[in-house]
Amino acid sequence: MKSYLIAATYVLVTSSAFAQHMHGSGGATETGQSQFAAIAEIVALLREDPSTDWSKVKIDALREHLVDMDNVTTRTSVETMIDGETVTFVVTGDGATVLSAQRMATAHAPMLQAETGWQVNIQQIANGIQMSVGSPDEETLEQIVGLGFHGLMTIGAHHQQHHMMIALGRDPH
């Protein structure tokens, strides 16, 4: 009885692992680690599009952008200050994380402002960036504080299009 259960479990795990590795075969949708999944999604879209100009595709540039996203999301420290109707986030890090934060926040600020109508200002500092977000009212101020810097960086349904532009060797900003 025990050997049967072990064998059945082994077959189930092997089948599941195989289905995951097949990237969508057999109904499985898991494509692995998040950066790998983002690249896999863009690669699949590019391969499905017969008009893709492969001479312009730059998946390595997309990978570098995803490294920036990872650095900002997982390796920064954020101090939040509220002064009246303005929330200021001081985002700091070490080494490559500083450059990642500067690139990401500078590129995202205009998109955040356009999406929300909030006044967004970015200032580069020696070990990161300072992002100030002006709020028109108390409810919005609470939303800005609740989202925090990292939540604000996600606003706007532009990431897939942004990643596609990077992968196609185009300037997404």
C-alpha positions as semicolon CSV with decimal commas, in nm:
position;residue;x (nm);y (nm);z (nm)
1;M;0,000;0,000;0,000
2;K;0,277;0,248;0,089
3;S;0,472;0,187;-0,229
4;Y;0,156;0,244;-0,434
5;L;0,093;0,583;-0,271
6;I;0,454;0,685;-0,313
7;A;0,447;0,579;-0,679
8;A;0,116;0,760;-0,737
9;T;0,251;1,072;-0,570
10;Y;0,567;1,055;-0,782
11;V;0,367;1,030;-1,103
12;L;0,144;1,320;-0,997
13;V;0,441;1,544;-0,912
14;T;0,623;1,447;-1,230
15;S;0,315;1,519;-1,441
16;S;0,262;1,855;-1,270
17;A;0,627;1,949;-1,309
18;F;0,618;1,847;-1,674
19;A;0,300;2,049;-1,737
20;Q;0,455;2,356;-1,574
21;H;0,768;2,317;-1,782
22;M;0,559;2,299;-2,098
23;H;0,441;2,661;-2,036
24;G;0,074;2,624;-2,094
25;S;0,047;2,268;-2,223
26;G;-0,229;2,066;-2,066
27;G;-0,395;2,374;-1,912
28;A;-0,097;2,473;-1,695
29;T;-0,028;2,846;-1,689
30;E;0,264;2,877;-1,447
31;T;0,577;3,001;-1,626
32;G;0,813;3,022;-1,329
33;Q;0,977;3,315;-1,158
34;S;0,819;3,658;-1,220
35;Q;1,092;3,804;-1,444
36;F;1,098;3,486;-1,648
37;A;0,717;3,498;-1,672
38;A;0,719;3,860;-1,793
39;I;0,977;3,777;-2,060
40;A;0,787;3,460;-2,157
41;E;0,467;3,661;-2,201
42;I;0,633;3,914;-2,431
43;V;0,817;3,645;-2,627
44;A;0,489;3,458;-2,684
45;L;0,321;3,777;-2,806
46;L;0,612;3,855;-3,038
47;R;0,614;3,503;-3,180
48;E;0,237;3,514;-3,240
49;D;0,265;3,841;-3,433
50;P;0,368;3,775;-3,794
51;S;0,471;4,141;-3,832
52;T;0,742;4,117;-3,563
53;D;1,067;4,263;-3,695
54;W;1,311;4,031;-3,522
55;S;1,608;4,251;-3,619
56;K;1,478;4,511;-3,372
57;V;1,386;4,280;-3,082
58;K;1,590;4,345;-2,765
59;I;1,485;4,094;-2,500
60;D;1,806;4,171;-2,307
61;A;1,687;4,534;-2,270
62;L;1,359;4,406;-2,126
63;R;1,554;4,186;-1,888
64;E;1,755;4,487;-1,767
65;H;1,432;4,680;-1,708
66;L;1,291;4,387;-1,510
67;V;1,608;4,385;-1,299
68;D;1,543;4,755;-1,227
69;M;1,185;4,670;-1,128
70;D;1,309;4,395;-0,898
71;N;1,571;4,620;-0,739
72;V;1,315;4,893;-0,673
73;T;1,056;4,653;-0,538
74;T;1,278;4,438;-0,318
75;R;1,593;4,635;-0,237
76;T;1,486;4,991;-0,162
77;S;1,403;5,151;0,170
78;V;1,130;5,414;0,177
79;E;1,072;5,690;0,430
80;T;0,731;5,857;0,403
81;M;0,669;6,215;0,515
82;I;0,341;6,408;0,506
83;D;0,338;6,787;0,492
84;G;-0,011;6,927;0,453
85;E;-0,150;6,784;0,128
86;T;0,186;6,656;-0,003
87;V;0,330;6,312;0,057
88;T;0,704;6,278;0,006
89;F;0,875;5,943;-0,034
90;V;1,251;5,928;0,015
91;V;1,357;5,609;-0,164
92;T;1,710;5,491;-0,098
93;G;1,929;5,192;-0,170
94;D;2,283;5,077;-0,230
95;G;2,485;5,040;-0,549
96;A;2,285;4,942;-0,855
97;T;1,959;4,989;-0,661
98;V;2,015;5,367;-0,654
99;L;2,038;5,380;-1,032
100;S;1,738;5,150;-1,068
101;A;1,528;5,373;-0,840
102;Q;1,636;5,686;-1,027
103;R;1,553;5,534;-1,368
104;M;1,222;5,382;-1,262
105;A;1,083;5,678;-1,067
106;T;1,191;5,935;-1,326
107;A;1,028;5,732;-1,604
108;H;0,711;5,653;-1,407
109;A;0,637;5,998;-1,259
110;P;0,485;6,145;-1,579
111;M;0,269;5,833;-1,627
112;L;0,150;5,848;-1,265
113;Q;0,066;6,216;-1,303
114;A;-0,119;6,160;-1,632
115;E;-0,313;5,864;-1,493
116;T;-0,421;6,032;-1,167
117;G;-0,402;6,407;-1,223
118;W;-0,192;6,436;-0,908
119;Q;0,112;6,663;-0,905
120;V;0,420;6,437;-0,903
121;N;0,774;6,568;-0,864
122;I;1,095;6,366;-0,871
123;Q;1,430;6,479;-0,742
124;Q;1,740;6,262;-0,763
125;I;1,941;6,245;-0,442
126;A;2,282;6,089;-0,379
127;N;2,149;5,751;-0,264
128;G;1,815;5,735;-0,448
129;I;1,524;5,964;-0,523
130;Q;1,272;6,185;-0,353
131;M;0,920;6,167;-0,496
132;S;0,658;6,418;-0,383
133;V;0,291;6,363;-0,466
134;G;0,041;6,644;-0,419
135;S;-0,308;6,549;-0,309
136;P;-0,621;6,750;-0,395
137;D;-0,812;6,631;-0,086
138;E;-0,796;6,428;0,237
139;E;-0,938;6,109;0,082
140;T;-0,677;6,112;-0,194
141;L;-0,406;6,185;0,063
142;E;-0,509;5,869;0,250
143;Q;-0,498;5,670;-0,075
144;I;-0,148;5,797;-0,158
145;V;-0,022;5,714;0,191
146;G;-0,194;5,373;0,185
147;L;-0,046;5,280;-0,151
148;G;0,298;5,404;-0,057
149;F;0,578;5,445;-0,306
150;H;0,568;5,085;-0,431
151;G;0,191;5,086;-0,480
152;L;0,208;5,417;-0,667
153;M;0,466;5,270;-0,903
154;T;0,205;5,015;-1,020
155;I;-0,065;5,265;-1,117
156;G;-0,160;5,262;-1,482
157;A;-0,225;4,966;-1,707
158;H;0,082;5,038;-1,915
159;H;0,333;4,777;-1,804
160;Q;0,275;4,514;-2,073
161;Q;0,281;4,778;-2,349
162;H;0,587;4,934;-2,186
163;H;0,763;4,596;-2,178
164;M;0,671;4,529;-2,540
165;M;0,821;4,863;-2,648
166;I;1,145;4,787;-2,461
167;A;1,159;4,438;-2,614
168;L;1,109;4,590;-2,960
169;G;1,403;4,826;-2,907
170;R;1,178;5,135;-2,884
171;D;1,199;5,415;-2,627
172;P;0,898;5,360;-2,401
173;H;0,919;5,706;-2,247
